[in-house]
Amino acid sequence: MATKPQLFLSLLVLSLVVAAAHGGGIAIYWGQNGNEGTLTETCATGKYTHVNIAFLNKFGGGQTPKLNLAGHCNPATGACRVFSAAVDSCQSRGIKVMHSIGGGIGNYSLTSESDAKTVAEYLYNNFLGGNSSNRPLGDAVLDGVDFDIELGSTLHYDDLVRFLSQFSEPARRVYITGAPQCPFPDRLLSAAIETGLFDAVWVQFYNNQPCQYSSGSAQRLLESWERWASSVVVGKRFMGLPAAPAAAGSGYIPPEVLVLEVLPVIKKSEKYGGVMLWSRFHDVNNGYSDSIVNSV
């Protein structure tokens, strides 16, 4: 029979294991404002576990895919290849670097299963572990693909996810993440999420009045979180939030409210992964991650 000191130590170890299992991180979107700092600087802060490079905002339907990194570089001239070393630097710190496709401005859709396969092959050969003579971000191999699908058709994203997952190998996994809207189920990504192949979803709990923080109340937000937590099969669930009042039309949560009222509730979820912030530019200006990183 264990002595009282032994029992105490056992309980302490167990509590630390449970705490670690429910520990979270911060995912951030980078690439849509030239004033947000470099990718290397972003990762060097030590605050983020995932960086989503945004966006590939033109693809599908026979179009030539197009990368848009706002004021950072011009992909047409090959100038974005300079970020290859930055991606390597981020990954050396243990940060997952994802390539985000979609976004709120662009021209993208998938017209067929065959079209989805073509897009998957393009993503693999140009951003992941495949081969291409014209890789937009140079030789760096990103960790996976993030789906921020906000426009166009609902069709064939499940096919795209399946084709991408087939590129995973034991030595190099292709991670799949997504940023659905909080009304459940998401209109554009529900079929893709139902494949069960997503490693993480960072649900956008903003710009959606029925399921966001509003009027000083977190009730609708937490009810929606619970709906997502109990209804989808994914690796981890993150709460997606605006990093500043200017980052979204609605849904901003003051950091002290997030720390005191929201995080203690959502961290009870077995699949809790952390918080996603839109975006690095707004986080730099508002210091949001600085206020929450020790509580996430």
WODA-V911714 format. One record per pair of residues at least 24 apart in sequence whose ideal C-beta (glycine too) atoms are under 6 Angstrom apart, sorted by the first residue. I is the first residue (numbers start at 1). J is the second residue. D is the distance in Angstrom with one decimal. If there is no record, write none. Layout:
BEGIN
((I:J:D) (I:J:D))
END
This chain:
BEGIN
((22:267:5.5) (22:272:5.6) (24:272:5.8) (24:273:5.6) (24:274:3.0) (24:296:4.7) (25:49:2.9) (25:274:4.2) (26:274:5.8) (26:275:5.4) (26:289:5.5) (26:296:5.8) (27:202:5.5) (27:238:5.8) (27:276:4.2) (28:277:5.3) (28:280:5.1) (29:54:5.0) (29:278:5.4) (29:279:4.4) (30:280:4.4) (31:69:4.6) (32:70:4.8) (32:279:6.0) (33:70:5.7) (33:281:3.7) (34:70:5.8) (34:71:2.2) (34:72:5.5) (36:280:4.5) (36:281:3.7) (36:284:5.7) (39:83:5.5) (39:86:3.9) (40:86:4.4) (40:89:5.3) (42:280:5.6) (43:90:3.8) (43:93:5.7) (43:95:5.3) (47:289:4.8) (47:293:5.1) (50:96:4.7) (51:90:6.0) (51:95:5.9) (51:97:5.3) (52:98:4.8) (52:100:4.3) (52:146:4.8) (53:99:5.5) (54:100:4.2) (55:100:5.3) (55:103:3.8) (56:101:4.4) (57:103:4.8) (57:106:2.9) (58:106:5.6) (58:107:5.1) (58:108:6.0) (59:108:4.9) (59:119:5.4) (60:108:5.3) (60:109:5.0) (60:110:4.7) (60:115:5.7) (60:119:5.8) (61:109:5.9) (61:111:5.0) (65:122:5.6) (67:136:4.8) (75:136:5.0) (80:136:5.3) (80:137:5.7) (81:138:3.7) (83:137:5.3) (84:137:5.9) (84:138:3.0) (84:139:5.3) (84:140:4.1) (87:140:3.6) (88:140:5.5) (96:143:4.5) (97:142:5.2) (97:143:5.5) (98:143:6.0) (98:144:5.2) (98:146:4.2) (98:177:5.8) (99:127:4.7) (99:142:5.0) (99:145:5.6) (100:146:4.0) (100:148:5.2) (102:148:4.3) (102:149:4.4) (102:150:6.0) (103:148:5.6) (104:150:5.0) (108:152:5.9) (109:152:3.8) (109:153:4.4) (110:156:3.7) (113:159:4.7) (116:156:4.5) (116:159:3.8) (116:160:4.2) (116:163:6.0) (117:163:5.1) (119:160:6.0) (120:160:5.6) (120:163:3.6) (120:164:5.0) (124:167:4.9) (128:174:6.0) (129:172:5.3) (143:175:5.1) (144:174:5.1) (144:175:3.1) (144:176:5.8) (146:177:4.5) (147:178:4.0) (148:179:4.4) (149:188:4.6) (149:189:5.6) (154:188:5.2) (157:192:4.0) (158:191:4.3) (158:192:4.7) (158:195:5.3) (161:192:4.9) (161:195:5.2) (161:197:5.2) (165:197:4.9) (175:199:4.8) (179:204:5.6) (181:208:5.7) (182:208:4.9) (182:211:3.9) (182:224:5.1) (183:208:5.7) (183:211:5.9) (184:227:5.0) (193:232:5.6) (196:233:4.6) (198:234:4.4) (199:235:4.2) (200:235:5.5) (200:236:4.3) (200:273:5.4) (201:234:5.1) (201:237:5.9) (202:238:3.8) (202:240:4.3) (202:276:3.3) (203:228:5.5) (203:240:5.4) (204:240:4.4) (205:239:5.8) (205:240:5.8) (206:242:5.0) (206:248:4.3) (206:251:2.9) (207:248:5.2) (207:249:5.1) (207:250:5.9) (212:251:3.8) (213:251:6.0) (213:253:4.6) (218:261:5.4) (218:262:5.5) (222:265:5.7) (225:266:5.5) (229:269:4.8) (236:271:5.5) (236:273:3.0) (237:271:5.1) (237:273:5.7) (238:273:4.6) (238:274:5.2) (238:275:6.0) (238:276:4.6) (239:266:6.0) (239:275:5.3) (240:276:4.1) (242:278:5.6) (243:277:4.2) (243:282:4.1) (243:283:4.0) (243:286:5.7) (243:288:4.3) (244:282:3.9) (244:285:6.0) (244:286:3.7) (247:278:5.4) (247:282:3.9) (255:288:5.9) (255:291:3.7) (255:292:5.3) (258:292:5.9) (259:292:6.0) (259:295:4.6) (263:295:5.5))
END
